[in-house]
Amino acid sequence: MFFKPFKIKSQTSIKGSDRKKLRAQIAKLYPNLTSEMLGEIIPAKEEMSIMKVYTGSGDSALVYILQKNPIFFEVFDKLYPSVYTLWKCPDILPVFATWPPVFGKLAGGADLMLPGVVVRAGDNLPSVEKAEVCAVRLVGSRAPIATGVALMSSDDMRDSGMKGKGVKICHIVGDELWSVGDKSEPPVLPDPDFDQQSDVDQDGLPEKSEEVPTVESLNLEAGDPVANGECEGAEGGVEEVEPSEEAASEPEPVTYTTADMDEFLFEAFMTALKTKVKKSDLPLLTSNLYRNLMLPCSTRKDILDVKKSTYKKLSKFLQAMSKKGLIKVKELTKGVESVTEINKSHPDFRDFTPPDLPEPDAEGSKSSGDEGFQPPCIQEMYSVTSVMLPVFRPAGYSKGSALSSTDVRAVITDYVKANDLQVQDKKSVVQIDPIIGDVVLDKGEVNTTHMTWEELLSRFLQKMPVVHQVTFPGRPPVIRKGKLEPISVNVEQRTSNKKVTLVDNLELFGIDPVEFAHRVQVSVACSASACPTAQKNKGLQVMVQGNQINFISDLLLGEYHIQRKYIKGLEKAPKSGKRR
C-alpha cells in the first residue's frame, strides 16, 4: 500500500474531538489495552496531526501522526497501527513469525506466503479471521516489522497444509509511510519462544539451519573466489604474499586479481554500512557513499579501485549488492541514484565484523573537512537532429550528439568554408544552399538565398533541441534532455497562518536533501525534514518551518557554491531587516 511514494493532499492539526474519537476507536478495537498504554499511544497533550494522502494505487487514506511518527492509518474505514505503534505495544495484533531472509521479499512488495510462516511443534499459529488486521515479525524478535491483512482464517491455513498466500502486507519497515517518521529501527525485544537450537517440525518445513543460509554459503553462491578456484589456498580472505628471506633484498610487487579487489570492495562497503551510515543518512547518494564513506573505511584505500574489480563500475557493484538483498537502490531523480534502505537483518550484515581502522590524525581530518562541497559543472548544450546530419556528420557527429554553442559555430564555419558558401565581396554574408535551407528556413522563406553569419548561427541554435550536461567531481558527465531545472525555493501558507519553506531539486545538483535538512534544522533551530515529493521521480523535497529563504539562500550560495541563476524563488525572502 505504501511501497510507492504517495501524494499528500493536506495535513492539519488534530482537533480535540477527533483525538477523543480515535482514542475511543482504539479502545474498542483493542480492549486488552490498559489506560496507561492507551495514554502512551494517544497522549492527551502532545502534538498530533491528520494527513490526508493518496497512495500509489490511488486509494485515499488518513494517516494519524504523533509528533513526527505515523501511528495509525485508515483505509476503507479500517484502522491499521503503524510499526512505530506496534513497537510500543507489540501484542495488540495477532502476529505471524517468519525467517529474517523473507524480509527482503516482503519489503519488495510481496505477500507473506504460508510456507514462510514459522510454526513450531505445538502449533503456535495465531488465531485470526479472514480480512482481520494482523502483524508480521521475524524469528528471534517480538518487534513486528509489518502490518497487513489475513487472506484466510487460521483454520483455513491449517486445512490448506500451510500453502498459498497468508498475509497481504499493507505497511512495512522501510516503505514510504515508515520514511515519514524518524526512520528508527525495530527495538530489541527478545523472543521467549525462540531457541537457537530448536528445529521446525511442521508439515515438513525445513529446519532453521537449512532455512537461514550462513554467510559462507551466501558467499559461495555469489561467486566466491574460493568456490571458483580463482584464489586457491585463500581461506576466509585474501592473504598477502610475504617475500622469502632470499628475496628480501629485492621484494617483488604484490599483484592483486579482480577477485581480490572484489573482496576489498565488499569489505569497505560492509564496514561503511556497519560503522558510518546512520538511519538519518538515508536516502544516501551513491556517489557520497563511495567517496565519503567506503574509501575512508577501506583497509586497502591505497589500492582500492572499482575499475580493477569484476564490476568495473560502482553502479554495477551496488546493483549486485541490491540483488543480494543487502541494500535497496532507487533512482529518485533521473541520473542520480540513492541508497534508500539497508537490510540489517541480512545474514551477511549480521555476521560481518568490521576491521580495526587507524584513527585519522588531526591534520588529515582538518584537511578533508576543509574541502567542503564541490558543486557540479553545468553546461548548456544542443543536440543534433536527423535533418542536421548532412552538416554535422562530416565533423564526426551523429544524431543525438550534444555540442556546446562554440562547437556548433565551429561545425557551421567548417561546412561553409568547405562548400565555398561565404560571399567574397561581403565576408559577413553566407549563401544558403539546399542543405542549410532545410534546417534554418521556415515556410514562406523559400526565396531567401543569403543570411549573415550571426543570424545563421542563431537559426541553427533555435532549431536544435536544448540539453544540459552535468559533471560531478570524479564521475563521468551526465547529459539530460531540456534545460536544467533550478533549485526551487517556495513559501507556502498552512493552517493557523503558519508558513513553511519548500526546497526542491537539490539532488540534481548533488546535494543530499536529508543532510541539507539537518543542517538547516541545527543552524536555525526549527523543524526541517526531507520527504518524497508529490510528483513521480522528482526525488525528495525539504520542508522547513517558517520563511527561511534568507538562510537557505546564504547556505546554497555561500557553502554549496550554487550559482544564483540556478536558484529560483530567492525573491520571496522576508523584506524585514531581521531574518527569521
C-alpha positions as CSV (number, residue, x, y, z in Angstrom):
1,M,0.0,0.0,0.0
2,F,2.9,2.4,0.8
3,F,5.6,0.8,-1.3
4,K,5.4,3.6,-3.8
5,P,5.5,7.4,-3.0
6,F,2.1,8.8,-2.0
7,K,0.7,12.2,-2.7
8,I,-0.1,14.4,0.4
9,K,-3.4,16.2,-0.1
10,S,-3.4,18.0,3.2
11,Q,-2.0,17.9,6.8
12,T,-3.8,19.6,9.7
13,S,-3.5,19.6,13.4
14,I,-5.9,17.2,15.0
15,K,-9.0,18.5,16.9
16,G,-9.7,17.6,20.4
17,S,-12.9,15.8,19.4
18,D,-11.0,13.8,16.7
19,R,-8.4,12.8,19.2
20,K,-11.1,11.5,21.6
21,K,-12.8,9.7,18.7
22,L,-9.6,8.0,17.8
23,R,-8.9,7.0,21.4
24,A,-12.3,5.5,21.7
25,Q,-12.0,3.6,18.5
26,I,-8.7,2.1,19.5
27,A,-10.0,1.2,23.0
28,K,-12.9,-0.6,21.2
29,L,-10.6,-2.4,18.8
30,Y,-8.1,-3.5,21.5
31,P,-10.0,-4.0,24.8
32,N,-6.9,-5.5,26.4
33,L,-5.1,-2.2,26.3
34,T,-4.7,-0.6,29.7
35,S,-5.4,3.1,30.3
36,E,-1.6,3.7,30.6
37,M,-0.9,2.0,27.3
38,L,-3.7,3.9,25.6
39,G,-2.4,7.1,27.0
40,E,1.1,6.3,25.7
41,I,-0.3,5.6,22.2
42,I,-2.6,8.6,22.1
43,P,-1.3,11.1,24.6
44,A,-3.6,14.0,25.6
45,K,-1.3,16.9,25.1
46,E,1.4,16.0,22.6
47,E,1.3,17.4,19.1
48,M,-0.8,15.3,16.7
49,S,-1.9,15.9,13.1
50,I,-4.0,14.2,10.4
51,M,-2.6,13.8,7.0
52,K,-4.8,13.0,4.0
53,V,-2.9,11.1,1.3
54,Y,-3.5,9.3,-2.0
55,T,-1.5,6.1,-2.1
56,G,0.4,4.9,-5.2
57,S,-2.6,2.8,-6.2
58,G,-4.9,5.9,-6.0
59,D,-6.6,4.9,-2.8
60,S,-7.5,7.7,-0.3
61,A,-6.1,7.2,3.2
62,L,-5.9,9.1,6.6
63,V,-2.6,9.0,8.5
64,Y,-2.5,10.0,12.1
65,I,0.8,11.4,13.1
66,L,2.1,11.9,16.7
67,Q,4.9,14.4,16.7
68,K,6.8,13.1,13.6
69,N,5.9,9.4,13.5
70,P,2.8,8.0,11.8
71,I,1.0,5.9,14.5
72,F,-2.2,4.8,12.7
73,F,-3.6,4.9,9.1
74,E,-7.1,4.4,8.0
75,V,-8.1,2.9,4.6
76,F,-11.6,2.0,3.5
77,D,-12.8,2.6,7.1
78,K,-10.3,0.0,8.5
79,L,-7.8,1.2,11.1
80,Y,-4.2,-0.1,11.0
81,P,-1.5,0.5,13.5
82,S,1.9,1.5,12.1
83,V,5.1,-0.3,13.1
84,Y,6.0,2.7,15.3
85,T,2.9,1.9,17.4
86,L,3.4,-1.9,17.3
87,W,6.9,-1.4,18.8
88,K,5.3,0.2,21.8
89,C,2.6,-2.4,22.1
90,P,3.8,-5.5,20.2
91,D,1.0,-7.8,21.3
92,I,-2.1,-5.8,20.3
93,L,-2.4,-7.7,17.0
94,P,-2.2,-11.4,16.1
95,V,1.4,-11.8,15.0
96,F,2.9,-14.2,12.4
97,A,6.5,-15.1,12.6
98,T,8.8,-15.6,9.6
99,W,12.5,-16.1,8.9
100,P,14.8,-13.0,8.5
101,P,15.6,-13.7,4.8
102,V,11.9,-13.3,3.9
103,F,12.0,-9.7,5.0
104,G,13.7,-8.7,1.7
105,K,10.8,-10.2,-0.3
106,L,8.2,-8.5,1.8
107,A,10.0,-5.2,1.6
108,G,9.9,-5.6,-2.2
109,G,6.1,-5.7,-2.2
110,A,5.4,-9.5,-1.9
111,D,2.7,-11.0,0.3
112,L,3.7,-13.3,3.1
113,M,3.3,-16.9,1.8
114,L,2.2,-19.6,4.3
115,P,5.3,-21.8,3.7
116,G,7.3,-18.9,5.0
117,V,5.3,-18.8,8.3
118,V,7.2,-20.4,11.1
119,V,5.0,-22.9,13.0
120,R,6.8,-24.9,15.7
121,A,5.7,-28.2,17.1
122,G,2.7,-27.5,19.3
123,D,1.0,-25.3,16.7
124,N,1.6,-21.7,17.8
125,L,-0.3,-20.3,14.8
126,P,-2.2,-17.1,15.9
127,S,-5.9,-17.2,15.8
128,V,-7.2,-14.9,13.0
129,E,-10.3,-14.5,10.8
130,K,-10.2,-13.7,7.1
131,A,-9.6,-9.9,6.4
132,E,-8.5,-9.4,10.1
133,V,-5.7,-6.9,10.7
134,C,-2.5,-8.7,11.8
135,A,1.2,-8.2,12.1
136,V,4.4,-9.9,11.0
137,R,7.6,-10.3,12.9
138,L,11.0,-12.0,12.4
139,V,12.1,-15.1,14.3
140,G,14.2,-14.0,17.2
141,S,12.4,-10.8,17.9
142,R,9.0,-9.8,19.2
143,A,9.1,-6.4,17.5
144,P,6.7,-6.5,14.4
145,I,8.2,-5.3,11.1
146,A,4.9,-5.1,9.1
147,T,1.2,-4.7,9.3
148,G,-1.2,-6.5,7.0
149,V,-4.5,-8.3,6.5
150,A,-5.0,-12.0,6.8
151,L,-6.0,-13.5,3.4
152,M,-7.6,-16.6,5.1
153,S,-8.6,-17.7,8.6
154,S,-6.2,-19.6,10.7
155,D,-8.4,-22.7,10.4
156,D,-8.2,-22.4,6.6
157,M,-4.5,-22.0,6.8
158,R,-4.2,-25.3,8.6
159,D,-6.6,-27.0,6.2
160,S,-4.6,-25.8,3.2
161,G,-1.5,-27.5,4.6
162,M,0.2,-24.1,5.1
163,K,0.2,-23.4,1.3
164,G,-0.8,-20.3,-0.5
165,K,-0.9,-16.6,0.4
166,G,-1.3,-15.9,4.1
167,V,-0.9,-12.1,4.8
168,K,-1.2,-9.2,2.4
169,I,1.4,-6.6,3.5
170,C,0.0,-3.1,3.8
171,H,2.8,-1.3,5.6
172,I,6.4,-2.4,6.4
173,V,9.7,-1.1,7.8
174,G,11.4,0.8,5.0
175,D,8.4,1.8,3.0
176,E,7.2,5.4,2.2
177,L,5.0,5.6,5.3
178,W,7.9,4.5,7.6
179,S,10.0,7.1,5.9
180,V,7.6,9.9,7.1
181,G,8.7,9.2,10.7
182,D,12.1,9.2,12.3
183,K,13.2,6.1,10.4
184,S,14.1,4.3,13.6
185,E,14.7,0.6,13.5
186,P,12.8,-2.1,15.4
187,P,13.7,-2.2,19.1
188,V,15.4,-5.2,20.6
189,L,12.5,-7.3,22.1
190,P,13.7,-10.8,22.8
191,D,11.6,-13.7,21.6
192,P,11.0,-16.1,24.6
193,D,9.8,-18.8,22.2
194,F,12.9,-18.6,20.0
195,D,15.5,-21.3,20.8
196,Q,18.7,-21.2,18.8
197,Q,18.9,-25.0,18.9
198,S,15.3,-25.8,18.2
199,D,14.2,-27.1,14.8
200,V,11.0,-26.5,12.9
201,D,8.8,-29.6,12.7
202,Q,5.5,-28.8,11.0
203,D,4.4,-30.2,7.7
204,G,7.9,-30.9,6.6
205,L,9.1,-27.3,7.0
206,P,12.9,-27.4,6.9
207,E,15.0,-26.9,10.0
208,K,16.2,-23.5,10.8
209,S,19.8,-24.4,10.0
210,E,18.7,-25.2,6.4
211,E,16.3,-22.3,6.1
212,V,18.6,-19.5,7.1
213,P,21.8,-19.6,5.0
214,T,25.1,-18.9,6.5
215,V,27.5,-16.2,5.4
216,E,29.8,-18.8,3.9
217,S,27.1,-20.4,1.8
218,L,25.9,-17.0,0.5
219,N,29.4,-16.0,-0.5
220,L,29.9,-19.2,-2.4
221,E,26.6,-18.8,-4.2
222,A,27.6,-15.2,-5.1
223,G,30.8,-16.3,-6.9
224,D,33.2,-16.6,-4.0
225,P,36.8,-16.9,-5.4
226,V,37.4,-20.0,-3.3
227,A,34.4,-21.8,-4.9
228,N,35.5,-20.8,-8.4
229,G,39.1,-21.9,-7.9
230,E,40.4,-18.4,-8.6
231,C,42.1,-18.0,-5.2
232,E,43.5,-21.4,-4.3
233,G,44.8,-21.6,-0.7
234,A,42.8,-18.5,0.4
235,E,40.6,-19.1,3.3
236,G,38.3,-16.5,4.8
237,G,40.0,-13.7,3.0
238,V,43.0,-12.7,0.8
239,E,46.5,-13.4,2.1
240,E,49.3,-11.1,1.2
241,V,52.4,-12.8,-0.2
242,E,55.4,-12.3,2.0
243,P,58.8,-12.4,0.3
244,S,61.2,-15.1,1.2
245,E,64.4,-14.4,3.0
246,E,66.4,-14.9,-0.2
247,A,64.4,-12.3,-2.0
248,A,64.1,-9.9,0.9
249,S,66.6,-7.5,-0.6
250,E,64.5,-7.2,-3.8
251,P,60.9,-7.9,-2.9
252,E,58.6,-8.4,-5.8
253,P,55.5,-6.2,-6.0
254,V,52.3,-7.9,-4.8
255,T,49.8,-8.3,-7.6
256,Y,46.0,-8.5,-7.0
257,T,43.4,-10.3,-9.0
258,T,39.9,-9.0,-9.7
259,A,38.7,-11.4,-7.1
260,D,41.0,-9.8,-4.6
261,M,39.7,-6.3,-5.5
262,D,36.1,-7.7,-5.1
263,E,37.0,-8.7,-1.6
264,F,38.5,-5.3,-0.7
265,L,35.5,-3.5,-2.2
266,F,33.0,-5.7,-0.3
267,E,34.9,-5.2,3.0
268,A,34.9,-1.4,2.5
269,F,31.2,-1.5,1.6
270,M,30.1,-3.6,4.7
271,T,32.4,-1.6,7.0
272,A,30.8,1.7,5.9
273,L,27.2,0.3,6.3
274,K,28.0,-1.0,9.8
275,T,30.1,1.9,11.2
276,K,29.3,5.0,9.2
277,V,25.8,5.0,7.8
278,K,23.1,6.2,10.2
279,K,19.4,5.9,9.8
280,S,19.1,9.6,9.4
281,D,21.5,9.5,6.4
282,L,19.1,7.6,4.2
283,P,18.4,8.1,1.4
284,L,22.2,8.4,0.6
285,L,23.6,9.4,-2.7
286,T,25.7,6.6,-4.1
287,S,28.5,9.0,-5.0
288,N,28.7,10.1,-1.4
289,L,28.6,6.5,-0.2
290,Y,31.8,5.6,-2.1
291,R,33.8,8.9,-1.8
292,N,32.9,9.9,1.8
293,L,32.3,6.5,3.5
294,M,33.7,3.5,1.7
295,L,37.1,4.8,0.9
296,P,37.8,6.0,4.5
297,C,36.6,2.6,5.7
298,S,38.9,0.6,3.5
299,T,42.0,-1.1,4.9
300,R,43.3,-1.1,1.3
301,K,42.4,2.5,0.4
302,D,45.8,3.0,-1.3
303,I,44.9,0.3,-3.9
304,L,41.1,0.1,-3.9
305,D,39.9,0.7,-7.4
306,V,36.4,-0.2,-8.6
307,K,37.7,-0.4,-12.2
308,K,40.0,-3.2,-11.3
309,S,37.2,-5.3,-9.9
310,T,34.9,-7.6,-11.8
311,Y,32.1,-5.0,-11.5
312,K,34.1,-2.2,-13.3
313,K,31.6,0.4,-12.2
314,L,30.2,1.4,-8.8
315,S,26.7,1.3,-10.1
316,K,27.1,-2.4,-11.1
317,F,28.6,-3.3,-7.7
318,L,25.6,-1.6,-5.9
319,Q,23.2,-3.4,-8.2
320,A,24.8,-6.7,-7.2
321,M,24.5,-5.8,-3.5
322,S,20.9,-4.9,-4.1
323,K,20.1,-8.2,-5.8
324,K,21.8,-9.9,-2.8
325,G,19.3,-8.1,-0.6
326,L,21.8,-6.1,1.4
327,I,20.6,-2.7,0.2
328,K,17.9,-1.1,-1.9
329,V,18.9,1.4,-4.6
330,K,16.4,3.7,-6.3
331,E,16.8,6.4,-8.9
332,L,14.9,9.1,-7.0
333,T,15.9,11.6,-9.7
334,K,16.9,10.8,-13.3
335,G,20.6,10.1,-13.5
336,V,21.1,10.3,-9.7
337,E,20.8,7.1,-7.7
338,S,20.5,6.8,-3.9
339,V,20.7,4.0,-1.3
340,T,17.2,4.1,0.3
341,E,17.4,1.1,2.6
342,I,19.8,-1.2,4.4
343,N,18.7,-4.7,5.3
344,K,20.3,-5.1,8.7
345,S,18.6,-8.5,9.2
346,H,20.6,-9.9,6.2
347,P,22.9,-12.8,7.4
348,D,25.9,-11.1,5.7
349,F,25.3,-7.9,7.6
350,R,24.7,-9.6,11.0
351,D,27.8,-11.8,10.7
352,F,30.2,-9.2,9.3
353,T,32.8,-7.9,11.7
354,P,34.4,-4.6,10.7
355,P,38.2,-4.5,10.7
356,D,40.1,-2.2,13.1
357,L,40.8,1.1,11.3
358,P,43.5,3.5,12.4
359,E,42.3,6.7,13.9
360,P,42.7,9.7,11.5
361,D,45.2,12.3,12.6
362,A,44.1,15.8,13.3
363,E,45.7,17.3,10.2
364,G,44.1,14.7,8.0
365,S,40.6,15.3,9.5
366,K,41.0,19.0,9.1
367,S,42.2,18.9,5.5
368,S,39.4,16.6,4.5
369,G,36.8,18.7,6.2
370,D,38.1,21.9,4.6
371,E,37.5,20.6,1.1
372,G,33.8,21.3,1.5
373,F,31.0,20.7,-1.0
374,Q,32.1,20.6,-4.7
375,P,29.2,21.7,-6.9
376,P,28.8,20.0,-10.3
377,C,29.9,21.7,-13.5
378,I,26.8,22.5,-15.6
379,Q,27.0,23.3,-19.3
380,E,24.1,24.1,-21.6
381,M,24.4,22.2,-24.9
382,Y,22.5,21.5,-28.1
383,S,21.5,18.2,-29.7
384,V,21.9,17.2,-33.3
385,T,18.7,16.2,-35.1
386,S,18.4,14.0,-38.2
387,V,17.8,16.9,-40.6
388,M,21.1,18.4,-39.5
389,L,23.2,15.3,-40.1
390,P,24.5,16.4,-43.5
391,V,26.1,19.4,-41.8
392,F,27.4,17.7,-38.7
393,R,28.3,14.2,-39.9
394,P,31.5,15.4,-41.8
395,A,32.7,16.7,-38.4
396,G,32.3,13.3,-36.8
397,Y,28.9,13.9,-35.0
398,S,25.9,11.6,-35.2
399,K,22.2,12.0,-34.4
400,G,21.7,12.9,-30.7
401,S,25.3,14.2,-30.2
402,A,25.5,17.1,-27.7
403,L,27.5,20.2,-28.6
404,S,28.2,23.5,-27.0
405,S,27.4,26.7,-28.8
406,T,31.2,27.1,-29.6
407,D,31.3,23.6,-31.2
408,V,28.1,24.4,-33.2
409,R,29.7,27.6,-34.5
410,A,32.9,25.7,-35.5
411,V,31.0,23.0,-37.4
412,I,29.0,25.5,-39.3
413,T,32.1,27.5,-40.1
414,D,33.9,24.4,-41.4
415,Y,30.8,23.5,-43.5
416,V,30.5,26.9,-45.1
417,K,34.2,27.1,-45.9
418,A,34.3,23.5,-47.3
419,N,31.4,24.3,-49.6
420,D,32.6,27.8,-50.5
421,L,29.4,29.4,-49.3
422,Q,30.9,32.6,-48.0
423,V,30.2,35.6,-50.2
424,Q,33.5,37.0,-51.4
425,D,32.5,40.7,-51.6
426,K,30.8,40.5,-48.1
427,K,32.6,38.3,-45.7
428,S,29.8,38.6,-43.2
429,V,27.2,37.1,-45.5
430,V,26.7,33.4,-46.2
431,Q,25.0,31.8,-49.2
432,I,22.1,29.4,-48.2
433,D,22.4,26.0,-50.0
434,P,19.6,23.4,-50.0
435,I,21.1,21.5,-47.0
436,I,21.3,24.6,-44.8
437,G,18.0,25.8,-46.1
438,D,16.2,22.6,-44.9
439,V,17.5,23.4,-41.4
440,V,17.1,27.1,-40.9
441,L,14.4,28.3,-43.3
442,D,10.8,28.5,-42.3
443,K,7.7,28.3,-44.5
444,G,7.5,31.4,-46.7
445,E,11.2,31.9,-46.8
446,V,11.9,29.8,-49.9
447,N,13.3,32.8,-51.7
448,T,15.8,33.6,-49.0
449,T,19.2,33.0,-50.5
450,H,21.6,34.7,-48.2
451,M,22.0,35.3,-44.4
452,T,24.5,36.8,-42.1
453,W,26.9,34.7,-40.0
454,E,25.2,35.7,-36.7
455,E,21.7,35.1,-38.0
456,L,22.7,31.7,-39.4
457,L,24.2,30.6,-36.1
458,S,21.2,31.9,-34.2
459,R,18.8,30.0,-36.5
460,F,20.8,26.8,-36.0
461,L,20.7,27.1,-32.2
462,Q,17.0,27.8,-32.3
463,K,16.3,24.6,-34.3
464,M,18.5,22.4,-32.1
465,P,16.9,20.8,-29.0
466,V,18.4,22.1,-25.8
467,V,20.1,19.6,-23.5
468,H,22.4,20.1,-20.5
469,Q,25.5,18.3,-19.3
470,V,26.1,17.9,-15.5
471,T,29.6,16.7,-14.4
472,F,30.0,15.7,-10.8
473,P,33.6,15.6,-9.4
474,G,35.1,12.2,-10.0
475,R,32.2,11.0,-12.2
476,P,31.6,10.8,-15.9
477,P,29.3,13.6,-17.4
478,V,25.6,13.0,-17.5
479,I,23.6,14.5,-20.4
480,R,19.9,15.2,-19.8
481,K,17.2,16.5,-22.2
482,G,15.9,20.0,-21.8
483,K,17.1,22.8,-19.6
484,L,18.3,22.1,-16.1
485,E,15.6,22.6,-13.5
486,P,16.8,25.1,-11.0
487,I,16.6,24.6,-7.2
488,S,13.1,25.8,-6.3
489,V,12.6,27.6,-3.1
490,N,8.9,28.3,-2.3
491,V,7.0,29.6,0.8
492,E,3.5,28.1,1.3
493,Q,0.8,29.1,3.7
494,R,-0.5,26.4,6.0
495,T,-3.2,26.3,8.7
496,S,-3.3,28.9,11.5
497,N,-1.3,31.4,9.4
498,K,1.8,29.2,9.6
499,K,4.3,29.2,6.8
500,V,6.7,26.5,5.5
501,T,9.6,26.8,3.1
502,L,9.8,24.0,0.5
503,V,13.1,23.3,-1.4
504,D,13.0,21.0,-4.5
505,N,15.6,19.6,-7.0
506,L,18.6,19.6,-4.6
507,E,19.6,16.1,-5.8
508,L,20.0,17.4,-9.4
509,F,23.0,19.4,-8.1
510,G,24.4,16.5,-6.0
511,I,23.1,17.9,-2.6
512,D,21.8,15.3,-0.2
513,P,18.3,16.5,0.9
514,V,18.5,14.7,4.3
515,E,21.8,16.2,5.1
516,F,20.6,19.6,3.9
517,A,17.5,19.5,6.1
518,H,19.6,18.5,9.1
519,R,22.0,21.5,8.5
520,V,19.0,23.9,8.3
521,Q,17.4,22.4,11.4
522,V,20.6,22.7,13.5
523,S,21.5,26.1,12.3
524,V,18.1,27.8,12.5
525,A,16.7,25.7,15.4
526,C,13.5,24.9,13.6
527,S,11.7,21.8,12.3
528,A,13.1,20.5,8.9
529,S,12.5,17.2,7.1
530,A,13.0,15.6,3.8
531,C,10.2,13.6,2.3
532,P,9.1,12.4,-1.2
533,T,7.5,15.0,-3.4
534,A,4.0,14.5,-4.8
535,Q,5.4,14.3,-8.4
536,K,6.7,11.0,-9.6
537,N,10.5,10.6,-9.9
538,K,11.2,14.1,-8.5
539,G,13.2,12.9,-5.6
540,L,13.0,14.3,-2.1
541,Q,11.6,17.7,-1.0
542,V,12.9,19.6,2.0
543,M,10.2,21.2,4.2
544,V,11.3,23.8,6.7
545,Q,9.2,25.5,9.3
546,G,8.7,29.3,8.7
547,N,10.0,31.5,6.0
548,Q,13.7,30.6,6.0
549,I,14.6,31.7,2.5
550,N,17.3,34.2,3.7
551,F,19.3,31.4,5.5
552,I,18.7,28.9,2.7
553,S,20.0,31.5,0.2
554,D,23.2,32.1,2.2
555,L,23.6,28.3,2.5
556,L,23.2,27.5,-1.2
557,L,25.2,30.5,-2.4
558,G,27.9,30.5,0.2
559,E,28.6,27.0,1.3
560,Y,27.3,24.9,-1.6
561,H,28.6,27.4,-4.2
562,I,25.5,27.1,-6.4
563,Q,25.2,29.9,-8.9
564,R,22.3,32.3,-8.3
565,K,20.9,31.7,-11.8
566,Y,20.2,28.0,-10.8
567,I,18.1,29.0,-7.7
568,K,14.5,30.1,-8.2
569,G,12.4,31.8,-5.5
570,L,15.0,33.8,-3.6
571,E,13.0,37.0,-4.2
572,K,10.3,35.6,-1.7
573,A,12.6,36.2,1.3
574,P,11.1,38.3,4.1
575,K,11.7,42.0,3.4
576,S,12.2,43.0,7.1
577,G,15.8,43.7,8.2
578,K,15.6,40.9,10.9
579,R,16.0,37.5,9.4
580,R,14.0,34.7,10.9
